[in-house]
Amino acid sequence: MYRKTTKLTDDKIITIANRISKVYFVLVCFGIIITISDGTGISENVPKTETWQGVINTLLYVTIYLGLRSKRKWLIPLILFASAWFLLSSFLSTFQPAVDIMGLVSKAVGIIIILFFAYQMHFFSKKEVKMHFGLEGTVFF
């Protein structure tokens, strides 16, 4: 019942952060494509509030991606807050009843998103990662 804990090295932190930044790059690309299709009217019957929500999410993804690339101090609190927000919203939307086959597919994608944001909260809350990004002191998360 003894759990072996390993300390993260800088090389491991850099590798994991690079992988997470690649995921954010993909999220930025998808966000831009979806926002353009919603804004231009290619997608049918998309309310303006969803279009603005897509723009805000895409801007958040871009900010996190650029922060990961440049190792900014403000990145850790932003990622922890955004992960908690996206985790909650993904959780609420994933566990609603599915109406059709696309609803089931979106549930599978939602579970993957939930796992990604949960892992991100775990990874960026570690002391070694905070020190690597130059964050000192207490963070609210």
N, C-alpha and C positions, 0 to 999 in steps of 0.2 A: 503494500500500500504506500510505499515510498515513491513519490513522484520526482523524477530527476528533472531539475530545472537547469537549462543551459543559458548562459549569458550570450546575448546577441553580439556578434562582432561587427565592426564597421563594414566589412565586405558583405556580410549577410544582410545588413540593413540597407546597403546600397542596392543589392540585387533585388530585394523585395520591393523597395521604393521604386526602382525602375520598372518592375512588373506592374505595380499599381499605377504608375504614370502611363504605361501603355494602355491599361484599361480605361483610364480617363481620356486618353487620346481617342479611343474608339467611342466613348460616350460623347465627346465633343463632336466627332464626325456625325454620329447618329442624331445628336441634338440639332446640329445645323441642318441636316437633311429634313428632319421632321418639322423643324420650325419654318423652313422655306416652303415645304409642301403645305403646311397649315396656313401660313400667311398669304400665299399666292392663290389659295382656293383650290389647289389640286385635290386635297382631301375634302370630302364632302361633309357638310354640316358640322364643322369644328367651331365651337364657341370661341369668342375672342379671349375669354379668361384662360382657356387651355393654351391658346397661342402665347399669351403673356407668361404663363407658367412655364412653357417650354423655353422661352427666351431667358427667363430668370435661371432656370436649371442649367441651360447651356452656358450662360455667363459664369455660374458657380463652378461648373466643370472646367471651364477655361482657366479660371482663377486658381483652382486647386492644381491643375496640370502645370501651369506656369510656376506656382509655388513649389511643387515637387521638383521641377527642373532646376530651380535656383536655390533650393534649400533655405527658405525663408522661415523666420521665427514664428510668424503669425499663422503658419500653415497648420500646426498641430491643433490649436483650438478650433480653427475653421473646419478642419477635417472631422474632428470629434463631434462638433455641433451638427455639421451637415450629415454625417453618417447617422447620428441619432435621429435626425429629422427624416432622412430618406428611409431609414429602417422602420420607423413608425408608420410612415405613409405607405411603404411597400407592404408591410405586414397587414395593414387595414385593407388595402385593395386586393391583396392576394387571397385572403380568407373570406371573401364574399362569394356567394354562390355563382357558379358558372352557368351561362345561358346557352352557349354553343361550343363548338370545338375550338374556336379561337380563344374563348374564355379559359379552356383547359390549357392551351398552349401558353397563354399569358400567365397562368398560375405557375407553370414550370419555370418560366423566365423570372417571375417574381420571387420564387424560392431561391434561385441562383443569385438574384440581386440582394435578397435578405442575407444570404451567407457571405457575400462580398462585403457588405457594409458592416456586418457583425465582426468579420475578421479584421477589417480596417480599424474598427474601434479597439479591438484587442491589441493589434500591432502598434498603433500610434499612441496608446496609453502606457506603453512600456517605458521605463526610466531610461534605458539605453537609447531608445529611438528619440526621446525628447532631448537627451544630451547631444546626440548626433546632429540634430537640427538646430542646436544652440539655444534651446528653450530652458531657462532656469527658473526655479521657483515652482509655485503651485499653480496648476491649471484646474479649473472648476470640474473637470471630468476625471 
